[in-house]
Amino acid sequence: MKKVTTVIVGYGDRGSIYADYAKKYPEELEIKAVVDPDEYRMGLAREKFNLKDEQCIYSFDELVKLGKIADCAIVATMDLLHYSQAKTLLQLGYNVLVEKPVVNNAKQLEELRDVAKNNNRIMMVCHVLRYTPFYSSIKKDILDGKIGEIVHMETSELVGVCHASTSFIRGKWNNEKRCGSSYLLAKCCHDIDLICWLNNATTPNEVVSFGGRNFIVPEKAPKGSPERCYDGCPYIDTCRFSAKSLYIKNSLFSFLTYRGIKKNYEDITEEEKLQALRTDDPMGVCAYKTDTDLVDHQGVMLKFNNGSTAFHSLLSAVARPGRKIHVIGTQGEIEGFFEDNKYYIRKFDFESSWYKQEEVDVMAKIEAGVGHGGGDMGLMRDFVKRMRGEEPSISSTDISDSINGHECVYAADRSRKEDKCIKINL
C-alpha cells in the first residue's frame, strides 16, 4: 500500500498525538516536516522522529515558501489560525486534516468547504469521538434500525473540576476574545456534531439556547481570597479550585500545566512548580478572578426538519466528569455513559409490559493507550485510508458532513446572546 506523507502544523498537545500515528505505523505514514515556533516542542519532535534540520520549520510562512512537499497536512494550531492556514494549504494542493473547532463563524467554514471542493481536495475535521468504539457502535445500531427512527436525543458534556480549571477557567481556551472560540464551540462542537451525525437522516433547522456565567465569578469568590492561591489564601486546603490540590497534590492534565517550564512534566521539581504558581503561571491565579469570559453552563435545544428534537447540556466543574447520551427511537432507546464504555439498548416487552435490556460493552475494542476512548488513532487510520483512495468509514468527518454541527453551535451561541430562537438553513 502507498505510504502517505504529511506535514504537522503545530506540534502541541493534539498535533503530537496525531503525529504519533507515524511512529506507530511507519509503513503507513511518514512525516516530511513539523512546523512549530516553540524551540522546546520542536526539540521533542526532532528527537522522536529523527528529523533533519530542513524538516524543522519554525514558521508557517516558511512552509508556504516550500510549496507542496507532502500528500497532506495536519493543522493542529490554535483556533484562530485554522482558517488562514487550512485555506492556504488547500490552495497549495494539500489534503487537510484540521483540529476542531475548524473556525468560529459560518462564513469562513462554508468558504473552506468550497475551497476544498473547488480544489478537489479532501478536508477532514478532528471529531475524534465519532471514531470511538462507543459512538461508532451506537451509530451502527441506529443504522441497523434497532431503535427505529430517532424521535429525541439527550446528551450532556460534564466537565470535571480539573479539566474546567486547566483548560477553560485558567487555561489557553479561557477567553473567547483571545482564542476565538466560545466554551460551547471549543468543548461541545464534538457533542453537537455527534447529535447531527447520529441523526443525519435529516438536518437541523432551529436552535434555541440559554446559559451564562453565574457561579465561577469574582463576586462569588471566597471572602478574603487573594488574586493567587499561593498569596496566603486561607482556603488553599479547602477550595475545590485550589492550585495546591489540582497542581501540586494532583495533576490530571499534566500535559496542559506548567507550560512556561520547558521540561517534561516528570522532570519538573516541586520547587519549580511552586515558584511558577506563586509568580506568573496562570494556573496559580484564583479561579474566580481570572480574565475568562466564558459561560459556566449552557443548554441547547435542536429541532430537525423531520420533527425530531435533541437537547444538549454543558456543565462546568462537576464532580464526576463525562459524557451522557440517551437516544429515543420509535422502537426502543439507547442510553449510556461514554467513560463506562458500555451502553444499553432497551425495547418494550409485551410479556411484562415493561422492557427488555441488552448491554453492549465496547471496552474490548479500545486500543490500549489510545486517547479519547480509542478515537485518536481511529481518526488517523481513517484519514490515512482516505489519502490512499479507500472508502471512508461510517465515522468519516469530511467537512461536507461535519459542517452541520458547527453551524448549530454558531446558532446556539447567537441564540443565547440574543435571547431568541435561531432558524438555520442547511
N, C-alpha and C positions, 0 to 999 in steps of 0.2 A: 504494500500500500504506500501511496505517496506520503512522504513526510511533510508536514505543514510547517512553515516558518512564520515567526511572529516577532513583533516589536512590543515591548511592555512600556507603556507610557504612564509613569507613576508607580514607583516601587515602594508603596506604603503597605498598609495592612492588607488591603484587598489585592493589590497588584502582585504582591509577593506570594499570596495564596494561589492565584491563578497561574503564576509563573512556575510554581512547584509541579504543575502537570508535566512540564518538560523534563523535570528531574525524575519524576516517577515513570514517565513513559517517553524516554528519549527517542524511541523509534517512531513516535507519532508526532512529536512537536519539538521544534528547535528554536531557541531564542537567538535572534540575529542582533538585537540591541536592547538596552534598557535605557530609558530616559527618566532622569530624576535630578533635581538641582542639589539634593542633600548628599554631601560627601559621605556621611556615615552610612546612609541607606545604600548608596552606590557601592560602597565597600562590601556590604553584605551580599549584594547581587554579584559583584565581581568574584568573590570567593566561592559562592555556592555554584555558580555556573561557569567558572573558569573563563571569564570574559577578558578579551583583549582590550587594549586602550581604546581602539577605534569603535568598540562595541559599547562603550560607556559614554553616553551623551547627556550633557548637563542642562540642555535647554530644548524646548520643543522646536524653536526656530532652527536649531542646528539639524534636527531630524528632518525637517521640511526641506532644507537645502540639499539633502542627500537624494531626494526623490523617493521612489518606491523601492525599498530594499528587502521586503518580505511579503508573504501572501496576505497577512492580516496584521491588525494592530489591536491591542487590548488597552482601552483607555480607562485607567483607574485613578484619575486625579480627583481633586475636589470638585464639587458640584458645578460651580460657576465656570469651570474651564471646559466642561464636556461639549458644549455647543460648538465653540470655535475649533476645538481640536478634532472632534469627530467629523465635522463638515470638511475641514481641510484634508483629513486622511481619506475620506470617501472620494473627494475630488482628485486626489493623487492616485487613486486606483486600489487602495487598501479595502479589504473587507474589515469590518469593525465590530468588536465586542465592547460595549460601553457599560460602565458601572451605573447602577441606579442611584438616585433618580437621574434620568437622562438630562432633562432640563427642567426649569421651573415655570414654563409657560407654554401654552398650546401652539402659538405661532412658530416658535423655534422647533418644537417637537415635530410638527407637521412638515416643516421645511426639511428637517433631517430625514424624515421618511421619504420625502420626494427626491432629495439629493441621492439617497441610496438607490431608489428605483431608477432615476434618470441615468445614473452611472453604472447600472446593472451590478450593484454591489450588495453583498449580504451585510445587514446590520442587525445584531442581536443585543438584547439587554440582559444584564446580570440579575434576572429574577430567579435566584438560585432555589427558592423554595419549591418552585414547580418541579424541580428535579429530585426532590427528596422522595424516598420510598413511601413516606406518609401521604403526601399530597398527590403524587402520581398514581398511587393505588386508589385513592378516593376518586380521582378523575376517571380511572378505568372503570370503576364500579358504576359511576354515573353514566358513562358512555355505554356500558353493558345493560343499562336500564334497570338496575337493581332496586332503585327507589322511584322509578317512573320519572315524570317531568318535575323539574325543580319548581317549587312554589315559593320558598323563602329560605334565606341563609342568615345565620348569625355568626359573626366572628369577633374575636377580641385579641388585641395586642396588649399584653400586660407587661409593662417594662419594669423590671426589678430596680430596687434602690441603687445598687452599684452601677448598673448599666445606665440608668437615667442620669445619675450624678456624673459619671465619667464621660458620657458622650453628649448629653443634651442639656445639662444644667451647668456643668463646669467645662465641658469639652469643646472640641472644634466644630461641632454642629449645634452649638447652643444659641446661635444668633442668626435669625433669618436674613437680616440685612447684610451680615458679613459673609455667610456661607452660601446664601441664595436659596435655601430650602426651608420650608415650614417643617414643623415637627411631623405632621401627617405625611408630607411628601418624603422626608428623609427616612422615616421609620416604617410607614404604613403603605407606601406605594407597592410594597410586596403584597400586603394583605388585600388591598383593593384590586390589584392585579389578579390575585387568586380568585376573588369573587367573580370577576369578569371572565376569567379563563374557565372556571368550573361551570359557568352559566353562559358559555359563548354560543349556545344555540340561538341566543338573542343578543340584543345590545342595550345598554342603559340609556335612559332618556331624561331622567330627572334626578336631581340630587338636592338634599337639604342637610344642613349640618349645624350643630351647636357645640359650644365648648368655650374654654377660656383658661386664663392663668389666674387661679384663685387661691391655691393653698401653699405653693412654694414661692412665696413673695416676700419682699422686705418687711412689710408690716406684720407678718406672722413669724418672723424670726424670734427665737427665744430671747426673752428680755435680758438685756445686758451683754448679748453676744457681740464680739468684736468683728472686724472685717475678715480676719483669717482665723482658722481653727486653732493654730498654734500661737496666737497672740494672747494667750491666757484665757481662752474661752472656758467658762465654768461648766459647760455642757459637753466637753470633749469626750467624756466617758459615757454619755447618755443619749446624745443626739444621733439619730439614725443616719444623718449625713456627715457624721464626724470623719474628718480626714484620718484620724488615728485608727478608727475601726475599719474604714474602707481601704486605706492605702499603706498602713503600717502593719496592723494585725493581719489583714487580709488583702488580697488584690485579685478579684475575679477577672478583671480586664487589664492584666498587666501590660499587654501589648499597646494599650492606649494611655498609659501613665508614664510620668517622668520623661516626657518627650525631649526636654531640654538637656537631659543627661545622655550623652551619646555613647551608651553602653548597652550590651544585652541586659535585659531586666535581671537575670540571675547574678550578674556581676555588680549590680548597684548595692552599695552598703547601706545599712540603716542610717548611718550618719549623713550620707549624701541625700537620702530620701527626706530626712527631717529638715536638712538645710533647704532643700527645694520647697518643701511645704511651708516653711517659715518665710520664704522670700518671694520668688517670682513664679512658682509653679501654680497654674490655675486650679489644680486640684486642692490647693490649700485655702482657697477663698471660701468663705461661708456660703453654703449652697443657697441660702435665702437672699444673698446680697451680690450675686453675680450679675453680669450685664445681659443675661438671657432675655429674649423677648418671645420665647415660645410658649404655647399653651401647655398646661399640665394635664388636661383631659379633653377629649373631643369625641363626639358621636356623629356617625354619618349614616344617612338613610338613602338607599338607592331604589329607584323604580325602573324596571326594564320594559322594553316595548311589548313583550308578551304578557305583561301584567304581573310577573313575579317581582319579588322585592328582596332586599338584603339590608342588614344593619351591621355596622362595624363600630366597635368602641376602642379607643386608645386611652390607656390609663397609665400615668407615670408614677414611679416609686412605690410599686406594690410589694407585698411580702413574698408571694410566690410568683415568679415571672413565667411567662409562656404564652402560647397561642391556643385559643379555643376555636372550635368550629362545630357548627350544627347545621346540617343541610336537610331540609324537609321537602320531600317529594310527594307526588300523588299516590305512590305505592309503598312508601316507607321513609326512613330517615337514617342519616349518618351523623354520628357525634363522636368527637374525640378531642384529646389534648396532645398537641404536637410533641411536647417534651416526653410524653409517656411512650411515644412510638407505637401506639395502638389506637384503634377506633372501633366503634360498634355500629353494626347495621341492624336496624330494628324494623320488623314488619308486624302488622296486625295478625293476631292469632284467632281464627274463627272458633276454635275449640274452647278457649278460655275467655274470649272477648277482651283479652289483654294484649300482650305482644310476645314475639319470639325475638331473641337477640343472638347475633353472631359476632364474635370478637375477631378482629383482624389485627394481628401482631406483625409489624414490619421490621422489628429490631434486627432479625437475622439478615435482612437485606442491606443494612447500613455498613458501609465500608469503614473499618476501624481507623480512627484518627482523622476522619474527614469532617470538616466543619459544616455547619448548617444542616445537621441531620443527614449528611451524605450529599447535599445539594451542590456543594462547591465543585467537586470533581465530576458530578453528573452533568453540570452545565458545561464544563470544559470538554468533556467527552463528546457532548452533542455538538458543540461548536466546531471541534476538530472534524467530526463526521461531515458537517455542513461544508467545511472547507474542502473536503475530499469529493464533494458532489453527491454524498449519500442522502437518503431521505431523512427529513427531520423527525424527531421523536414526537410523541403526543404532548411533550412538555415544551416544545420549541418556543423560544422567546423572540422570534423575529419581530422587528419593530412594527410591522403591519398588524400584528396581533397584540403586542404589548401596549399599544397606544391608548386603548380604551381605559385601562386602569389609571394611567397618568392623567388623562382628561377628566376622569371622575374626581381625582384628588384636587385638581385645579378648581373644579366646580364646587367641591366641598369647602375649600378654604374661602372661596368667594362668597358662598352661602353664609358661612359663619361670620365673616367680616361685614357683609351687607345685610344680614338678617333676613334672607329671603330664599325661596326655592329657585334653583337654577335649572333651566332646561338645556340639555346638550343634544347636539345633532351629530351622531357618529355614523 
